[in-house]
Amino acid sequence: MKLGQKSDKFWLFSSLVSSAVLYLNLSWKTTADIDKLTTESLFWIAILWLLWRRRDKLNFNSNLFSTCFGLVLIFLVLAKSFSLFWFESTLIPLMPIFLSFGLALIASGFKGLRQYWRELFFTWFLFFPEGVIGTLIDKFIRITVINAKLASFVLHYVGFNVSSYSNHVVLELPELGKFTALVDYPCAGIPMIVLMLRISLLLVAFFPLPKKERILVPLVSLGIGFGLGVIRVCILTLLISEKAKFDYWHGAEGSQIFSTLAIVIFSFFCHSVLKKYALFDSVQKSEVIKVQEVQNSGVQ
């Protein structure tokens, strides 16, 4: 199915905006979390901007089978959204990928899906529950175990009698005895690591950085998230004998402090990278202008 380019673009972007509004409305009704709503709104804006930036390069050429398949996907999502029970709220994060996949099929067919790979990846990675992604990462990399061992090493290095086994940190205090801290999923900073990775990938997608920086930026984001997670485990281990302080740093407020700190540190790093790249780009442009001026003077 092939329509005019302008009508195709209008249909695609208006449908995507409608999908975003539907998803955000369902997300708000099931969570009533303003922070989550704000973050997910920014994610949708990022996806729309990525697509809008390439609007003139998109190829709209679908067929009857692809269009019908896409319509079925969208119909199933819409039907479920109107009959969603409270215990099915875990299905909501899957909606963006199904809606986006259906719209891409209607717009460009199966053969044209490749041109939407960035947007489809982000509609999965940005909205999929970080708990599921983090659990999968921890299953293969065992971040909780590595975090516990590094935290034990740091505490031992600064003079505490500490040991570790698996994802446990054992602290022995002379007057109070032994305390065991269990380094689980949130304590290890895995949610913070996933958040930092999401932000870094968006940055790489938005700015045309050189290949070295495209690899470096996500690695630095992971390093910042993991490093602050180790520091947090050290603090929690030392405060395990003081319940009030432990509960504060173990709770949402303490976790938010480290997440904010991670974003601030990463922002400074990104600013330096973007500033360096902008200077490098301006130097290259000035050199090209000088070469052109020399060539023009030679011709004259």
VEXGUMI-450449 format. One record per residue (C-alpha): residue number from 1; y, z negated, x. Coordinates in nm, 3 decimals, padded with zeros to 5 digits. Example, Ala and Ser with C-alpha at 12.3 -4.5 7.8 and 13.67 -1.06 7.14 Angstrom:
# residues 2
NODE    nr         v         w         u
NODE     1   -00.450   -00.780    01.230
NODE     2   -00.106   -00.714    01.367
This chain:
# residues 300
NODE    nr         v         w         u
NODE     1    00.000    00.000    00.000
NODE     2    00.325    00.107    00.153
NODE     3    00.674    00.051    00.012
NODE     4    01.017    00.098    00.162
NODE     5    01.091   -00.100    00.479
NODE     6    01.377   -00.296    00.321
NODE     7    01.177   -00.392    00.011
NODE     8    00.878   -00.488    00.228
NODE     9    01.093   -00.718    00.443
NODE    10    01.261   -00.872    00.140
NODE    11    00.926   -00.931   -00.032
NODE    12    00.765   -01.083    00.280
NODE    13    01.048   -01.323    00.365
NODE    14    01.116   -01.428    00.006
NODE    15    00.743   -01.498   -00.042
NODE    16    00.731   -01.697    00.280
NODE    17    01.036   -01.902    00.179
NODE    18    00.873   -01.968   -00.161
NODE    19    00.554   -02.079    00.017
NODE    20    00.756   -02.317    00.233
NODE    21    00.930   -02.468   -00.071
NODE    22    00.596   -02.511   -00.252
NODE    23    00.435   -02.679    00.049
NODE    24    00.730   -02.911    00.119
NODE    25    00.742   -03.011   -00.249
NODE    26    00.370   -03.101   -00.248
NODE    27    00.403   -03.281    00.085
NODE    28    00.693   -03.491   -00.046
NODE    29    00.514   -03.577   -00.371
NODE    30    00.201   -03.697   -00.187
NODE    31    00.365   -03.882    00.104
NODE    32    00.732   -03.953    00.015
NODE    33    00.790   -03.962    00.392
NODE    34    01.140   -03.837    00.476
NODE    35    01.064   -03.811    00.849
NODE    36    00.758   -03.595    00.780
NODE    37    00.955   -03.381    00.536
NODE    38    01.234   -03.326    00.791
NODE    39    00.991   -03.237    01.070
NODE    40    00.792   -02.996    00.854
NODE    41    01.113   -02.834    00.729
NODE    42    01.209   -02.766    01.091
NODE    43    00.862   -02.620    01.151
NODE    44    00.905   -02.379    00.859
NODE    45    01.251   -02.279    00.981
NODE    46    01.102   -02.211    01.326
NODE    47    00.827   -01.990    01.180
NODE    48    01.076   -01.798    00.965
NODE    49    01.306   -01.750    01.263
NODE    50    01.022   -01.620    01.482
NODE    51    00.936   -01.367    01.213
NODE    52    01.298   -01.273    01.139
NODE    53    01.364   -01.206    01.507
NODE    54    01.095   -00.936    01.501
NODE    55    01.170   -00.799    01.153
NODE    56    01.254   -00.450    01.279
NODE    57    00.930   -00.422    01.477
NODE    58    00.692   -00.520    01.197
NODE    59    00.453   -00.255    01.070
NODE    60    00.399   -00.272    00.692
NODE    61    00.085   -00.074    00.614
NODE    62   -00.178   -00.245    00.402
NODE    63   -00.462   -00.112    00.187
NODE    64   -00.615   -00.200   -00.148
NODE    65   -00.892   -00.424   -00.009
NODE    66   -00.657   -00.622    00.219
NODE    67   -00.403   -00.662   -00.060
NODE    68   -00.665   -00.786   -00.308
NODE    69   -00.811   -01.026   -00.052
NODE    70   -00.465   -01.164    00.027
NODE    71   -00.382   -01.204   -00.341
NODE    72   -00.708   -01.394   -00.400
NODE    73   -00.624   -01.634   -00.116
NODE    74   -00.275   -01.697   -00.253
NODE    75   -00.406   -01.735   -00.610
NODE    76   -00.663   -01.995   -00.497
NODE    77   -00.395   -02.194   -00.313
NODE    78   -00.156   -02.181   -00.610
NODE    79   -00.431   -02.273   -00.857
NODE    80   -00.532   -02.573   -00.646
NODE    81   -00.169   -02.682   -00.597
NODE    82   -00.126   -02.712   -00.976
NODE    83   -00.451   -02.906   -01.018
NODE    84   -00.438   -03.119   -00.703
NODE    85   -00.576   -03.471   -00.741
NODE    86   -00.436   -03.754   -00.530
NODE    87   -00.755   -03.784   -00.325
NODE    88   -00.729   -03.412   -00.236
NODE    89   -00.399   -03.456   -00.051
NODE    90   -00.586   -03.392    00.276
NODE    91   -00.608   -03.027    00.167
NODE    92   -00.230   -02.982    00.171
NODE    93   -00.200   -02.922    00.551
NODE    94   -00.440   -02.628    00.510
NODE    95   -00.212   -02.453    00.262
NODE    96    00.039   -02.303    00.511
NODE    97   -00.228   -02.113    00.705
NODE    98   -00.394   -01.977    00.388
NODE    99   -00.060   -01.877    00.233
NODE   100    00.060   -01.713    00.557
NODE   101   -00.272   -01.537    00.610
NODE   102   -00.266   -01.404    00.254
NODE   103    00.093   -01.280    00.285
NODE   104    00.016   -01.111    00.620
NODE   105   -00.282   -00.930    00.464
NODE   106   -00.073   -00.808    00.171
NODE   107    00.206   -00.693    00.403
NODE   108    00.010   -00.529    00.687
NODE   109   -00.365   -00.549    00.616
NODE   110   -00.639   -00.666    00.850
NODE   111   -00.539   -00.415    01.118
NODE   112   -00.183   -00.550    01.124
NODE   113   -00.273   -00.919    01.155
NODE   114   -00.236   -00.906    01.531
NODE   115    00.143   -00.870    01.507
NODE   116    00.161   -01.204    01.323
NODE   117   -00.053   -01.404    01.568
NODE   118    00.234   -01.634    01.675
NODE   119    00.335   -01.719    01.321
NODE   120   -00.027   -01.768    01.209
NODE   121   -00.099   -01.989    01.509
NODE   122    00.203   -02.208    01.438
NODE   123    00.127   -02.237    01.066
NODE   124   -00.207   -02.386    01.173
NODE   125   -00.105   -02.589    01.477
NODE   126    00.222   -02.732    01.344
NODE   127    00.095   -02.846    01.004
NODE   128   -00.268   -02.932    01.073
NODE   129   -00.312   -03.313    01.081
NODE   130   -00.242   -03.442    01.430
NODE   131   -00.521   -03.694    01.383
NODE   132   -00.781   -03.417    01.362
NODE   133   -00.633   -03.225    01.657
NODE   134   -00.600   -03.542    01.865
NODE   135   -00.956   -03.652    01.786
NODE   136   -01.091   -03.314    01.897
NODE   137   -00.887   -03.332    02.219
NODE   138   -01.010   -03.686    02.288
NODE   139   -01.369   -03.584    02.216
NODE   140   -01.367   -03.325    02.495
NODE   141   -01.121   -03.478    02.743
NODE   142   -01.175   -03.851    02.665
NODE   143   -00.806   -03.936    02.691
NODE   144   -00.865   -04.293    02.570
NODE   145   -01.107   -04.359    02.859
NODE   146   -00.880   -04.199    03.119
NODE   147   -00.584   -04.392    02.978
NODE   148   -00.772   -04.724    03.001
NODE   149   -00.874   -04.660    03.364
NODE   150   -00.524   -04.559    03.472
NODE   151   -00.368   -04.855    03.291
NODE   152   -00.615   -05.086    03.470
NODE   153   -00.525   -04.926    03.802
NODE   154   -00.151   -04.974    03.742
NODE   155   -00.194   -05.338    03.637
NODE   156   -00.421   -05.406    03.934
NODE   157   -00.170   -05.240    04.168
NODE   158    00.113   -05.470    04.049
NODE   159   -00.101   -05.780    04.103
NODE   160   -00.296   -05.859    03.784
NODE   161   -00.666   -05.943    03.773
NODE   162   -00.785   -05.658    03.556
NODE   163   -01.088   -05.433    03.512
NODE   164   -01.199   -05.160    03.273
NODE   165   -01.512   -05.016    03.116
NODE   166   -01.518   -04.718    02.886
NODE   167   -01.195   -04.742    02.682
NODE   168   -01.157   -05.119    02.726
NODE   169   -00.913   -05.299    02.954
NODE   170   -01.011   -05.656    03.053
NODE   171   -00.725   -05.879    03.165
NODE   172   -00.795   -06.224    03.313
NODE   173   -00.505   -06.471    03.315
NODE   174   -00.542   -06.793    03.517
NODE   175   -00.439   -07.033    03.240
NODE   176   -00.540   -06.839    02.929
NODE   177   -00.871   -06.679    03.024
NODE   178   -00.995   -06.324    02.956
NODE   179   -00.851   -06.081    02.708
NODE   180   -00.994   -05.740    02.618
NODE   181   -00.772   -05.459    02.497
NODE   182   -00.937   -05.170    02.314
NODE   183   -00.758   -04.841    02.386
NODE   184   -00.808   -04.642    02.068
NODE   185   -00.662   -04.315    01.944
NODE   186   -00.302   -04.419    01.860
NODE   187   -00.268   -04.670    02.146
NODE   188   -00.346   -04.401    02.402
NODE   189   -00.045   -04.204    02.281
NODE   190   -00.250   -03.908    02.153
NODE   191   -00.021   -03.856    01.848
NODE   192    00.273   -03.851    02.089
NODE   193    00.091   -03.602    02.315
NODE   194    00.024   -03.369    02.019
NODE   195    00.389   -03.396    01.909
NODE   196    00.513   -03.313    02.259
NODE   197    00.276   -03.017    02.283
NODE   198    00.401   -02.883    01.948
NODE   199    00.763   -02.907    02.061
NODE   200    00.690   -02.744    02.396
NODE   201    00.506   -02.449    02.240
NODE   202    00.795   -02.392    02.000
NODE   203    01.034   -02.392    02.295
NODE   204    00.819   -02.138    02.481
NODE   205    00.802   -01.919    02.170
NODE   206    01.178   -01.929    02.111
NODE   207    01.306   -01.865    02.463
NODE   208    01.201   -01.573    02.688
NODE   209    01.108   -01.787    02.988
NODE   210    00.933   -01.651    03.299
NODE   211    00.554   -01.688    03.315
NODE   212    00.571   -01.988    03.552
NODE   213    00.797   -02.182    03.313
NODE   214    00.588   -02.083    03.010
NODE   215    00.296   -02.264    03.173
NODE   216    00.501   -02.547    03.325
NODE   217    00.681   -02.657    03.006
NODE   218    00.364   -02.743    02.803
NODE   219    00.208   -02.912    03.108
NODE   220    00.515   -03.130    03.158
NODE   221    00.518   -03.221    02.788
NODE   222    00.154   -03.331    02.813
NODE   223    00.229   -03.527    03.130
NODE   224    00.522   -03.710    02.970
NODE   225    00.320   -03.798    02.660
NODE   226    00.020   -03.915    02.861
NODE   227    00.227   -04.109    03.116
NODE   228    00.418   -04.301    02.851
NODE   229    00.087   -04.368    02.674
NODE   230   -00.045   -04.535    02.991
NODE   231    00.272   -04.746    03.020
NODE   232    00.239   -04.851    02.656
NODE   233   -00.123   -04.959    02.709
NODE   234   -00.011   -05.167    03.009
NODE   235    00.253   -05.341    02.798
NODE   236    00.011   -05.403    02.511
NODE   237   -00.250   -05.544    02.750
NODE   238   -00.001   -05.790    02.901
NODE   239    00.121   -05.897    02.554
NODE   240   -00.224   -05.938    02.399
NODE   241   -00.196   -06.318    02.427
NODE   242    00.141   -06.319    02.245
NODE   243    00.066   -06.203    01.893
NODE   244    00.422   -06.149    01.765
NODE   245    00.528   -05.934    02.059
NODE   246    00.193   -05.753    02.062
NODE   247    00.222   -05.667    01.692
NODE   248    00.574   -05.528    01.745
NODE   249    00.480   -05.295    02.032
NODE   250    00.151   -05.205    01.868
NODE   251    00.316   -05.128    01.533
NODE   252    00.523   -04.838    01.406
NODE   253    00.851   -04.959    01.561
NODE   254    00.708   -04.991    01.911
NODE   255    00.533   -04.657    01.880
NODE   256    00.857   -04.493    01.762
NODE   257    01.041   -04.620    02.070
NODE   258    00.795   -04.446    02.301
NODE   259    00.797   -04.125    02.094
NODE   260    01.178   -04.117    02.104
NODE   261    01.176   -04.185    02.478
NODE   262    00.927   -03.902    02.533
NODE   263    01.147   -03.657    02.340
NODE   264    01.459   -03.767    02.531
NODE   265    01.290   -03.724    02.872
NODE   266    01.146   -03.390    02.769
NODE   267    01.488   -03.279    02.640
NODE   268    01.646   -03.345    02.980
NODE   269    01.368   -03.148    03.148
NODE   270    01.406   -02.856    02.906
NODE   271    01.783   -02.858    02.953
NODE   272    01.741   -02.826    03.330
NODE   273    01.487   -02.543    03.290
NODE   274    01.700   -02.350    03.040
NODE   275    02.015   -02.404    03.249
NODE   276    01.838   -02.281    03.562
NODE   277    01.703   -01.976    03.380
NODE   278    02.045   -01.899    03.230
NODE   279    02.205   -01.917    03.575
NODE   280    01.931   -01.699    03.720
NODE   281    01.978   -01.448    03.440
NODE   282    02.356   -01.442    03.487
NODE   283    02.316   -01.390    03.864
NODE   284    02.081   -01.098    03.799
NODE   285    02.329   -00.941    03.557
NODE   286    02.618   -00.983    03.802
NODE   287    02.414   -00.819    04.076
NODE   288    02.333   -00.525    03.848
NODE   289    02.703   -00.488    03.762
NODE   290    02.796   -00.493    04.133
NODE   291    02.536   -00.227    04.211
NODE   292    02.667   -00.010    03.929
NODE   293    03.025   -00.053    04.053
NODE   294    02.923    00.046    04.406
NODE   295    02.737    00.349    04.273
NODE   296    03.035    00.452    04.060
NODE   297    03.276    00.415    04.353
NODE   298    03.042    00.623    04.570
NODE   299    03.032    00.897    04.311
NODE   300    03.411    00.900    04.291
